[in-house]
């Protein structure tokens, strides 16, 4: 298998790149008001405009940071030689971990900074 086709390279790298691009777009064109289409949308983040604004900035910063980390992990994955199955499972686990961490940290920050 060509290393460019290695799922442990492709999955984290492409998702990381997507995170960085989405974070850049969201930073450049932030969602102004609470909506159900664009932005970090959870029940807690949509409670008030202050919570909405906080959640957008906080999650955007995490998405950018985690995107860079995923790109680095993808580049590291380029140099590995796991079987395709193991590489897909590891890549999926890594991506799921970062998405879950971003949601968990943003929700915890909202809970710690706002009274419900």
ChimeraX commands (.cxc) that place a marker at each C-alpha (Angstrom):
marker #1 position 0.00,0.00,0.00 radius 0.5
marker #1 position 1.25,3.45,-0.91 radius 0.5
marker #1 position 1.65,5.61,2.22 radius 0.5
marker #1 position -0.52,8.32,0.62 radius 0.5
marker #1 position -3.37,5.80,0.75 radius 0.5
marker #1 position -2.73,4.93,4.41 radius 0.5
marker #1 position -5.99,5.57,6.32 radius 0.5
marker #1 position -3.99,6.53,9.41 radius 0.5
marker #1 position -2.57,9.36,7.32 radius 0.5
marker #1 position -5.65,10.27,5.27 radius 0.5
marker #1 position -8.39,10.24,7.90 radius 0.5
marker #1 position -6.82,12.45,10.60 radius 0.5
marker #1 position -5.08,14.67,8.04 radius 0.5
marker #1 position -8.21,15.40,5.98 radius 0.5
marker #1 position -10.48,15.85,9.00 radius 0.5
marker #1 position -7.84,18.09,10.61 radius 0.5
marker #1 position -7.60,20.15,7.44 radius 0.5
marker #1 position -11.40,20.42,7.38 radius 0.5
marker #1 position -11.41,21.54,11.02 radius 0.5
marker #1 position -8.86,24.28,10.32 radius 0.5
marker #1 position -10.76,25.52,7.24 radius 0.5
marker #1 position -14.13,25.50,9.04 radius 0.5
marker #1 position -12.58,27.27,12.05 radius 0.5
marker #1 position -11.15,29.93,9.73 radius 0.5
marker #1 position -14.49,30.43,7.97 radius 0.5
marker #1 position -16.34,30.53,11.29 radius 0.5
marker #1 position -13.85,33.05,12.68 radius 0.5
marker #1 position -14.15,35.21,9.55 radius 0.5
marker #1 position -17.95,34.93,9.29 radius 0.5
marker #1 position -19.20,34.12,12.80 radius 0.5
marker #1 position -22.87,33.31,13.29 radius 0.5
marker #1 position -24.33,36.50,14.71 radius 0.5
marker #1 position -27.56,35.31,16.23 radius 0.5
marker #1 position -28.80,32.04,17.62 radius 0.5
marker #1 position -29.84,29.80,14.74 radius 0.5
marker #1 position -30.33,26.13,13.94 radius 0.5
marker #1 position -28.19,26.05,10.79 radius 0.5
marker #1 position -24.71,27.49,11.38 radius 0.5
marker #1 position -22.43,27.39,14.40 radius 0.5
marker #1 position -21.97,25.35,17.55 radius 0.5
marker #1 position -25.56,24.33,18.28 radius 0.5
marker #1 position -26.52,22.56,21.49 radius 0.5
marker #1 position -29.34,23.15,23.93 radius 0.5
marker #1 position -26.97,24.85,26.38 radius 0.5
marker #1 position -25.29,27.05,23.75 radius 0.5
marker #1 position -28.69,28.24,22.49 radius 0.5
marker #1 position -30.01,29.29,25.93 radius 0.5
marker #1 position -29.01,32.92,25.52 radius 0.5
marker #1 position -27.12,35.20,23.16 radius 0.5
marker #1 position -24.24,35.46,25.66 radius 0.5
marker #1 position -23.92,31.67,25.83 radius 0.5
marker #1 position -24.19,31.45,22.05 radius 0.5
marker #1 position -21.41,33.98,21.50 radius 0.5
marker #1 position -19.18,32.31,24.11 radius 0.5
marker #1 position -19.76,28.83,22.63 radius 0.5
marker #1 position -18.94,30.02,19.10 radius 0.5
marker #1 position -15.62,31.54,20.09 radius 0.5
marker #1 position -14.64,28.75,22.50 radius 0.5
marker #1 position -15.50,25.86,20.16 radius 0.5
marker #1 position -13.91,27.66,17.22 radius 0.5
marker #1 position -10.61,27.98,19.08 radius 0.5
marker #1 position -10.75,24.30,20.06 radius 0.5
marker #1 position -11.59,23.28,16.49 radius 0.5
marker #1 position -8.59,25.16,15.16 radius 0.5
marker #1 position -6.25,23.70,17.80 radius 0.5
marker #1 position -7.57,20.17,17.36 radius 0.5
marker #1 position -7.41,20.53,13.58 radius 0.5
marker #1 position -3.71,21.31,13.77 radius 0.5
marker #1 position -3.19,18.36,16.12 radius 0.5
marker #1 position -5.05,16.04,13.74 radius 0.5
marker #1 position -2.93,17.22,10.82 radius 0.5
marker #1 position 0.22,16.45,12.83 radius 0.5
marker #1 position -1.14,13.02,13.80 radius 0.5
marker #1 position -2.00,12.38,10.15 radius 0.5
marker #1 position 1.52,13.24,9.08 radius 0.5
marker #1 position 2.85,10.89,11.78 radius 0.5
marker #1 position 0.41,8.23,10.53 radius 0.5
marker #1 position 2.01,8.50,7.09 radius 0.5
marker #1 position 5.08,6.78,8.49 radius 0.5
marker #1 position 3.20,3.85,10.05 radius 0.5
marker #1 position 2.55,0.47,8.50 radius 0.5
marker #1 position -0.57,-1.01,10.08 radius 0.5
marker #1 position -2.99,-3.15,8.12 radius 0.5
marker #1 position -5.82,-1.25,6.42 radius 0.5
marker #1 position -8.37,-2.49,8.95 radius 0.5
marker #1 position -6.29,-1.46,11.97 radius 0.5
marker #1 position -5.45,1.90,10.36 radius 0.5
marker #1 position -9.14,2.68,9.70 radius 0.5
marker #1 position -10.10,1.74,13.26 radius 0.5
marker #1 position -7.27,3.82,14.77 radius 0.5
marker #1 position -8.01,6.76,12.47 radius 0.5
marker #1 position -11.70,6.63,13.33 radius 0.5
marker #1 position -10.93,6.43,17.03 radius 0.5
marker #1 position -8.59,9.44,16.85 radius 0.5
marker #1 position -11.18,11.53,15.00 radius 0.5
marker #1 position -13.98,10.50,17.35 radius 0.5
marker #1 position -11.80,11.33,20.35 radius 0.5
marker #1 position -11.12,14.89,19.15 radius 0.5
marker #1 position -14.76,15.58,18.20 radius 0.5
marker #1 position -15.97,14.25,21.56 radius 0.5
marker #1 position -13.31,16.24,23.43 radius 0.5
marker #1 position -14.32,19.43,21.63 radius 0.5
marker #1 position -18.00,18.98,22.53 radius 0.5
marker #1 position -17.26,17.93,26.12 radius 0.5
marker #1 position -14.87,20.84,26.77 radius 0.5
marker #1 position -17.21,23.42,25.22 radius 0.5
marker #1 position -20.21,22.15,27.21 radius 0.5
marker #1 position -18.16,22.11,30.42 radius 0.5
marker #1 position -16.95,25.67,29.77 radius 0.5
marker #1 position -20.53,26.80,29.17 radius 0.5
marker #1 position -21.67,25.12,32.39 radius 0.5
marker #1 position -18.81,26.66,34.40 radius 0.5
marker #1 position -19.29,30.17,33.00 radius 0.5
marker #1 position -23.07,30.52,32.94 radius 0.5
marker #1 position -25.90,29.85,35.35 radius 0.5
marker #1 position -28.64,27.79,33.76 radius 0.5
marker link #1:1,2 radius 0.2
marker link #1:2,3 radius 0.2
marker link #1:3,4 radius 0.2
marker link #1:4,5 radius 0.2
marker link #1:5,6 radius 0.2
marker link #1:6,7 radius 0.2
marker link #1:7,8 radius 0.2
marker link #1:8,9 radius 0.2
marker link #1:9,10 radius 0.2
marker link #1:10,11 radius 0.2
marker link #1:11,12 radius 0.2
marker link #1:12,13 radius 0.2
marker link #1:13,14 radius 0.2
marker link #1:14,15 radius 0.2
marker link #1:15,16 radius 0.2
marker link #1:16,17 radius 0.2
marker link #1:17,18 radius 0.2
marker link #1:18,19 radius 0.2
marker link #1:19,20 radius 0.2
marker link #1:20,21 radius 0.2
marker link #1:21,22 radius 0.2
marker link #1:22,23 radius 0.2
marker link #1:23,24 radius 0.2
marker link #1:24,25 radius 0.2
marker link #1:25,26 radius 0.2
marker link #1:26,27 radius 0.2
marker link #1:27,28 radius 0.2
marker link #1:28,29 radius 0.2
marker link #1:29,30 radius 0.2
marker link #1:30,31 radius 0.2
marker link #1:31,32 radius 0.2
marker link #1:32,33 radius 0.2
marker link #1:33,34 radius 0.2
marker link #1:34,35 radius 0.2
marker link #1:35,36 radius 0.2
marker link #1:36,37 radius 0.2
marker link #1:37,38 radius 0.2
marker link #1:38,39 radius 0.2
marker link #1:39,40 radius 0.2
marker link #1:40,41 radius 0.2
marker link #1:41,42 radius 0.2
marker link #1:42,43 radius 0.2
marker link #1:43,44 radius 0.2
marker link #1:44,45 radius 0.2
marker link #1:45,46 radius 0.2
marker link #1:46,47 radius 0.2
marker link #1:47,48 radius 0.2
marker link #1:48,49 radius 0.2
marker link #1:49,50 radius 0.2
marker link #1:50,51 radius 0.2
marker link #1:51,52 radius 0.2
marker link #1:52,53 radius 0.2
marker link #1:53,54 radius 0.2
marker link #1:54,55 radius 0.2
marker link #1:55,56 radius 0.2
marker link #1:56,57 radius 0.2
marker link #1:57,58 radius 0.2
marker link #1:58,59 radius 0.2
marker link #1:59,60 radius 0.2
marker link #1:60,61 radius 0.2
marker link #1:61,62 radius 0.2
marker link #1:62,63 radius 0.2
marker link #1:63,64 radius 0.2
marker link #1:64,65 radius 0.2
marker link #1:65,66 radius 0.2
marker link #1:66,67 radius 0.2
marker link #1:67,68 radius 0.2
marker link #1:68,69 radius 0.2
marker link #1:69,70 radius 0.2
marker link #1:70,71 radius 0.2
marker link #1:71,72 radius 0.2
marker link #1:72,73 radius 0.2
marker link #1:73,74 radius 0.2
marker link #1:74,75 radius 0.2
marker link #1:75,76 radius 0.2
marker link #1:76,77 radius 0.2
marker link #1:77,78 radius 0.2
marker link #1:78,79 radius 0.2
marker link #1:79,80 radius 0.2
marker link #1:80,81 radius 0.2
marker link #1:81,82 radius 0.2
marker link #1:82,83 radius 0.2
marker link #1:83,84 radius 0.2
marker link #1:84,85 radius 0.2
marker link #1:85,86 radius 0.2
marker link #1:86,87 radius 0.2
marker link #1:87,88 radius 0.2
marker link #1:88,89 radius 0.2
marker link #1:89,90 radius 0.2
marker link #1:90,91 radius 0.2
marker link #1:91,92 radius 0.2
marker link #1:92,93 radius 0.2
marker link #1:93,94 radius 0.2
marker link #1:94,95 radius 0.2
marker link #1:95,96 radius 0.2
marker link #1:96,97 radius 0.2
marker link #1:97,98 radius 0.2
marker link #1:98,99 radius 0.2
marker link #1:99,100 radius 0.2
marker link #1:100,101 radius 0.2
marker link #1:101,102 radius 0.2
marker link #1:102,103 radius 0.2
marker link #1:103,104 radius 0.2
marker link #1:104,105 radius 0.2
marker link #1:105,106 radius 0.2
marker link #1:106,107 radius 0.2
marker link #1:107,108 radius 0.2
marker link #1:108,109 radius 0.2
marker link #1:109,110 radius 0.2
marker link #1:110,111 radius 0.2
marker link #1:111,112 radius 0.2
marker link #1:112,113 radius 0.2
marker link #1:113,114 radius 0.2
marker link #1:114,115 radius 0.2
marker link #1:115,116 radius 0.2
view
